[in-house]
Amino acid sequence: MLRDVYLAGIGSALPPMESVDAAVAAGRYEAELAARTQQVSVTVAPDGTESPDLAVDAARLALRRAGGNPAQVAMLLHGMLAPPVAMWHGAGYIHRQLGLPAGGCAATDLDAGCATALIGLETASAYLRSRDEDELAVVTAADCWRLPMVDRWRTAACPFGDGGVAVVLSSRGGFARIAGAASLSEPFLEPINRGYDPFTADGAGHTRPIVLRDRGGRGDDKVAQWSAVVKAVQGVVSEAVRRSGIDMSQIDHFVCPFIGYEQIAKQFLEPLSFDMGAVPWEFARRVGHIGAADPLVGLDHLIHTERVSWRYILVLGAGLGGIFNAMVIENTEA
């Protein structure tokens, strides 16, 4: 039988919030989109703060809460959608800033869009199961949305927030256990974030902000895409819950990507027969879409800020290229 893997510590780093009303008044965000998303603010990092620094802050908090020795860290996985430096990975920087010892720690970046953090937890869990029981793994995700690559108010219908999160995993114990996990890929959805135009020589350049709303399907494509999204969300959640040995009625809270009221309801809640009360909505509408960090930032908020009563929390990721993942977290201190 495979050994259990536990969440030994979790931590977030969130900068100050900026009002959506102020952005609308300044002409930076559309009033119609503000009404549809029902977003009230987003987190905005000050100049000079970059996403890997937020990941480092979150990791320090998670390690402190875990009470672990940094020398025990055998793997460090990092995810970011908008790196501050082209052709550069953040994991080595985070490794160095945390003061983790050289030699024994495999540090690398993952890139699965907004599914990256949960892919990281699955990957690190498998790694720990094959290793010494005294070892730890750290998974981080962070982003700061900056021009010219991303306009936090216009790149997507939902506004983007800055932030970072980190989880320390252990096979010896922790405050929660990964009860069940599943991943699912739907390649039919791959063009949603790339678009349907051919590749071009300057396709990787960012002389102007990306506009994701211009890349999706048109006409009948959108109907088929929504059908595929619903089927994927239902399928990956059903499998994760099945592997956890429980049923959906036992889920106490649900954390999904923070993509605005309308899209959360249509893309996640309705297919799973949840209502908005199942998710940390009042928190989500104040921080915005933080990218890959969303599900774990929400989990941290529920546990350490709201201090909710829970036995099982379901977290869901949905990433670029049509990848979905779900994880059931069980409270081992209940």
N, C-alpha and C positions, 0 to 999 in steps of 0.2 A: 504494500500500500504506500502511496506517495505521502511524504510528510506534509503536514499543514504549514502554511506560511502566514505570518501575522504582520499586521501594521503595528510597529513598535512606537512610532512617532509620526506626527504630521504637523506641518506649519505653513503659514501663508505670509506673503509680504505684499501689502496693498497700499499704493500711494493715495494722496488726497482725492476727493471727489470733485467733479466739475458738473454744474447744472446743465441739464438738457434744455431747460427754458432759456438759459443764457445763450446756448448755441443756436437755438431757433431764432432768438431775437437778433443775433449777429449775422444771420443768414448762412450759418455753417451747416445746419441740419434742417431737413424739411419738416414742417409742422404736421403734414399728413403722415409721415413715417413716425413721428413722435407719438401721434395718437394711436397708430397701429401697434407699436411696440410697447407703449405705456412705460417707457423708460423715464426715470426721473433724474439720473445722473450717471456718470461713468468715472472710473478712476483714471487719473492722468499723472504720469510720473514727471517730476520736474526735470528741466534741462540738466544734463550731466549724469542722470541716472539711466542706466541701460538694463535691459531685461536679464542678462546673466547676473548682474548685481542683485536684482530682486530674487533670483533663484538661490544665490548664496545666502541671503538673509533668511529665506524660508528654510533652507537646509540646516542652517545653524540652529534655528528654533526647533525643527523636527528632531535633530540629533540631541538637543538638550532635553526635550520631552521624552525621548526614547531612553535617555540615560546610557547610551551606547558609547563605546570607545571608538573614535575615528579610525584607529588602526585596524578595526574589525571589518571595515568597509571593503568588500571584495568586488563590488560592481557599482558604477555610477552612470546612470542613463539620463540624458537631458533632451528636452524637446522645445523647439521654438519655431514659430512660423515666419517671423520677421527678424533674422539675425542682424545685429548692428554692423557687422563687417562681412562683406561678400567672401565666399569661398573660405569659411571659417566655422569651426564647431565650438560650441560653448562648454562641453563637458570637461575638457582639459583645463579651461579657465576656472571652472567651479571646483574641480579637483584641487587645483593649486591654492585657490583662495580659502578653501576649507582646511588646508594644511594636512590633507590625507597623505599618508606615506607613499613613496614611490615603489614601483615594482609589482605589488600584489593586486592592485585595483584595476579592473577593466573599465575604462571611462570612454564613453562614446555617445554620439548624438543619435536620436531616432527622428524620423520624419514621416508621420502619418496624419498630418494636419491636426484637427481637433480631437482625433482619437489617440494621439501620441502618448499621453500620460497613462492611459489604461493599457495600451500596448506595452508600455514600459513596465507596468506592474506585472503583467503576464510574463514578460521576458525575464525580468529579475526573479520572479518566483520560481520559474523553471531552473534558472541558474543556481539559486540557493538550494533547491532540492538535490542538486547533484554535487554539492560542496560540503565542506565542514560545517557542523551545526553552530559553531561559534561565530560565523561570518554574518555580515549585514550587507544589504544593498540599499542604495539611495536612488530614488527616482525624482527628477525635478522637471518642471515645465514653467516657462515664463515668456512673456512678450511685452514689448513697448511698441505701440503703433505710431510710426513716425513717417512724415513726408520725406522724400517724394514717393516711397513705395506704397504707403497706406495712408489714406485719409480716414481717420477713425469715424468721421461723421458721414462719409459718402461712399466708402468702399462697398458696404453692404447695407441692407435695409435696417439692420440692427446696429447701433453704435458700439464701437470697440472700447474696452477698458484695459488698462495696464495692470500687470500683477504677476506674481510668481507663487509657486507652491512646491512643497517637497514632502516625500513620504520615505520613512525608514522602514525597511522590511527585515524581518528576522524569522528564522525557522525554529527559534527557541520559545518565543512567546511575545505577547503584546496586548494592546488594549482591544484589538479586533482581529478576527480571522477572515481570510479570503475563503468564503464558503463555496463559491462557485463562480466561474468566469467563462466567457465565450466570446469569440470574434467571428465576424462574417464579412465577406467581401462581395460587393455587387458591381462588377465591371461595367454594367450598363449605365451606371451613374457617373462614370469617370469624366465625361465631358462637362459636367455641371460646373466645375471650377476651372477647367481649361478653356472651354469654349469649343466651337465646331470649326474654326478656321484652321488652315494648315499652319504648321510651324514656320516661323520666319527667322531670319538671321539675327534680328534684334529683339526676339521674343523675350529674352531674359533681362532686357534693360528696364530700368525703372525711372525714366525721365518724367513720367507722370504717374499719378496714383492708379493702382489697380481698381477696377470697378467690377466686382463679382456679379452684380445684377445684369451686366451686359453679356455674360458668358453662358448663361443657362440655356435650356431648350426653348423652343418656340412652338406654339400651337399644340398639336397632338403629342409632341415630345413631352411637354410639361405634364400632361395627364398620365402618361406612362411612367414618367419619372416619379411622380408622387405615389403612384401605386407601388413602385419598386421600393421607395423609401419606407412606406408603411409596412410592407412585407418584411423588409430587412430589420426594422426596429422590433417588430413583433417576434421575428424568428430568433434574433440574438438574445433578446430578453428571456424568451421562453426557454432557451437552452441554458442560459446562466442560472435561472431559477431552478430548472430541473436538476442541474448538477449540484446545486446547493442542498437538495433534498427537502425543499419547502415548497409552498405554493404562493401564488401572487397575493393572496389575502393576508399573508404574514409579513409583507413588506410594510414597514412603518414610515419610511421616507424615501423620496426618489430625487436624485440629482442628475440633471441633464445639461446640455450646453445652454448657456445664457443668451439666447438669440431673440429675445423679445416676446411679449405676450402672445401675439398672433401665431408666430411660428412655433413656439413651445407647445401651444395647445394643439395646433394642426399636425405637427411632425412627431410629437412624442406622447402627449397626454391622451388625445383621442384614440390613437391606435392601441394604447395600453389600458384604456378605461380608467385612467387616473383623473382627478380633478386638480385644479391649481393649488389646493390646500396641501397636496402631497409634496410639493417642491418648495424650496426656500425662495419664493418669488420676491418677497419684500427685500431680500438681500440682493438677488439677481438684478432687480430693476435699478439698483443703486450703484452697482459696479460695472455693468455692461458685459459684453462678450470678451472674455480674456483668452479665448482660443483654447489650446490644449489643457490649460490649467482649470477650466470651468468645473468639471465634475469633482475634482479633489479640493479646490477652494471651497466649493459648496459643502463638501463633507466636513472639512475642517470647521467651517462656520457653524454647522449644525451641532457638532460635538463640543467645540470650545467656546463659542459665543452664545448661541441659543441654549446650549446644554439640554437638548431635547431628550426625552425618554425614548429609547429604541432598543430593539433586538436585532432587526435586520434593516439595512439601508441598501437600496439599489442605486448604482451609479452607471451612467450611460455615456459613451463617447460616439461621435459621428464625425468622420474625418474626410479629408480630400481623397478623391479617387474612388469613393463609394465603400469605405471601410467603416464598420460599426463594431463596437464592443460593449459588453455589459459585465458587471461584476456585482455579486452580492456580498456585502460586508456584514459579518456577524459580531455583535458586541460580546466580548469574552469576560466583561466585568459586570454584566447585567445580573 
